[in-house]
Amino acid sequence: RSVTVVADPTATDVAALGQALASMPPAPAGRSTAKLVEISVALDGSDLDDVAGLAHLSPSRVVELLTSTDLQVAFVGFAPGFAYLVGLPPELASVPRRPTPRPAVPGGTVALAGGFAGIYPQTSPGGWQLVGRTGMRLFDPHTPPFSVLRAGDVVRLRLDEVPAVSTAPTARRQPLWSDAARTLVVQDGGLLSFVQDRGRMAVAGLGVPRAGAADPYAMRIANELVGNDENAAGIEATVQGPTLRFSSPAHVAVVGTSEVAIDGRGVLSDTVLPVGAGQTMTVGIGRDGLRTYVAIGGGIDIATVLGSRSSDVLCGLGAGPLSGGDVLGLGTAGRPRGRRRPAGTSGAAAIRIIVGPDEFPVTTVERLLSTTWEADPTSNRTGVR
């Protein structure tokens, strides 16, 4: 019923794009190119009894309805390969979301809520009712077409033997390695440090989030200080930053409020810092604020995944948290530009909003704006509760 279009105003005439979209004729009727996808499932989810109660049905009847109905992919979103399936029988379409989302729903879980059915491709937060599981892999970032399900596809659920979801810890990845002429070595990754750039573009149709820097403004400033393109990859540090050893001379900018030291000697943040070959830079604990950004002249050059070097904690795309032993390549450096004058900070954070297209009472917006909110401890980089 509504569509969001994201455009880069430096590369697109946004006003002309809006006019073109507004005057676009309806899609012509014709033969559908949708495919039929059959998915083997075990419908033994932890919320099956709750769903049956909400729908005023028996659990066996819920299973019967789910396996005798052809569902259709309305769109893919939220997470890579997560298809929102429509066509549920009225009894199941009326089942609401859970009052409080779970912090982690296992990958392969079959769920429904708010008129949709869906299957979680990866472990992620989720507020839907869990009714079953599948062993089918629905998204592979390395193999086209990446997502098994696309908008318009028809899905049939078939009862079958499905392996239990593995609870074994994920194996630690191999250290990153680069044979570039200029490199830096991660001696300590800090609390939670990632390589980030502006994020993934033009892959929303696969359900892939943009990711990228949590504070793109700070990342852009750090890049501009050292003479990089504003979209170059840098390091995003959370609370306590990494310790980095440089193999060759470089210029570095740290934007944020962390304490910074080179070979143990304290230096300023928000300015260009020359670092010599063999020197070590430590980004310490932030004094005020959660994240700090580190840009190195030339930008960090690691392998791209779906067009970006960013790590995405929601779906696991990218290299993930940096750890000791990682060797990161550096690109060709530009001309550094000096320092910035940090803006003053206030006690509370103000968040700008734009009212969405859906209809709801005016009092809803008034309540949203008149309430002082507090971040819940279960917040993470994916979202703030």
LINFEN-V464939 format. One record per pair of residues at least 24 apart in sequence whose C-alpha atoms are under 6 Angstrom apart, sorted by the first residue. I is the first residue (numbers start at 0). GAP is how many residues later the second one is. D is the distance in whole Angstrom. If there is no record, write none. Layout:
{{I:GAP:D} {I:GAP:D}}
//
This chain:
{{33:118:5} {33:119:5} {34:118:5} {35:118:5} {35:119:6} {36:118:5} {37:117:6} {37:118:5} {37:119:6} {38:118:5} {38:119:6} {39:118:5} {39:119:6} {39:120:5} {40:92:6} {40:93:5} {40:117:6} {40:118:5} {40:119:6} {41:90:5} {41:91:5} {41:117:6} {41:120:6} {42:88:6} {42:89:4} {43:87:6} {43:88:5} {44:85:5} {44:86:4} {44:87:4} {45:84:6} {46:82:6} {46:83:5} {46:84:6} {47:83:5} {54:36:5} {54:37:6} {66:90:5} {66:91:6} {69:85:6} {69:86:5} {70:83:6} {70:84:5} {71:81:6} {71:82:4} {71:83:6} {72:78:5} {72:79:5} {72:80:5} {73:77:5} {74:76:5} {75:131:5} {76:130:4} {77:129:6} {78:128:5} {78:129:6} {79:126:6} {79:127:4} {79:128:4} {80:57:6} {80:58:5} {80:66:5} {80:125:6} {80:126:5} {81:38:6} {82:35:6} {83:32:6} {83:34:5} {84:31:5} {84:32:5} {84:33:6} {85:30:5} {96:30:6} {96:31:5} {97:29:5} {97:30:6} {100:25:5} {100:26:4} {101:24:5} {101:25:6} {107:25:5} {107:26:5} {108:24:4} {174:151:5} {175:150:5} {175:151:6} {176:150:5} {177:149:6} {177:150:6} {177:151:5} {179:149:5} {181:148:5} {182:64:6} {182:145:5} {182:146:4} {182:147:5} {183:61:6} {183:62:4} {183:63:6} {183:143:6} {183:144:5} {184:59:6} {184:60:5} {184:141:6} {184:142:5} {185:58:5} {185:138:5} {185:139:6} {185:140:5} {186:56:5} {186:57:6} {186:137:5} {186:138:6} {187:54:5} {187:55:5} {187:135:6} {187:136:5} {188:53:4} {188:133:5} {188:134:4} {188:135:6} {189:50:5} {189:51:5} {189:52:4} {190:49:5} {191:46:5} {191:129:6} {192:43:5} {192:44:4} {192:128:5} {192:129:6} {193:41:6} {193:42:5} {193:127:5} {193:128:6} {194:39:6} {194:40:5} {194:115:6} {195:37:5} {195:38:6} {195:39:6} {195:114:4} {196:34:6} {196:35:6} {196:36:4} {196:113:6} {197:33:5} {198:109:6} {198:111:6} {199:108:5} {210:101:6} {211:98:5} {218:74:6} {221:31:6} {221:33:6} {221:73:5} {222:72:5} {224:111:6} {224:112:5} {224:113:6} {225:71:5} {225:110:4} {225:111:6} {226:107:5} {226:108:5} {226:109:5} {231:67:5} {232:66:5} {232:67:5} {233:60:6} {233:61:5} {233:66:6} {234:58:6} {234:59:5} {235:56:6} {235:57:5} {236:54:5} {236:55:5} {237:52:6} {237:53:5} {238:46:6} {238:47:5} {238:51:5} {238:52:6} {239:44:5} {239:45:4} {240:42:5} {240:43:5} {241:41:6} {242:38:6} {242:39:4} {243:36:5} {243:37:5} {244:34:6} {244:35:4} {245:31:5} {245:32:5} {245:33:6} {246:30:5} {246:31:5} {247:29:4} {248:26:6} {248:27:4} {248:28:5} {249:24:6} {249:25:5} {250:45:6} {250:46:5} {251:43:6} {251:44:5} {252:41:6} {252:42:5} {253:39:6} {253:40:5} {254:37:6} {254:38:5} {255:36:5} {256:29:5} {256:30:6} {256:31:6} {257:26:6} {257:27:5} {257:28:4} {257:29:6} {258:25:5} {259:24:6} {269:69:6} {269:70:6} {270:68:4} {271:66:6} {271:67:6} {296:36:5} {297:32:6} {297:33:4} {297:34:4} {297:35:4} {298:31:6} {298:32:5} {299:29:6} {299:30:5} {300:28:5} {300:29:5} {313:68:6}}
//
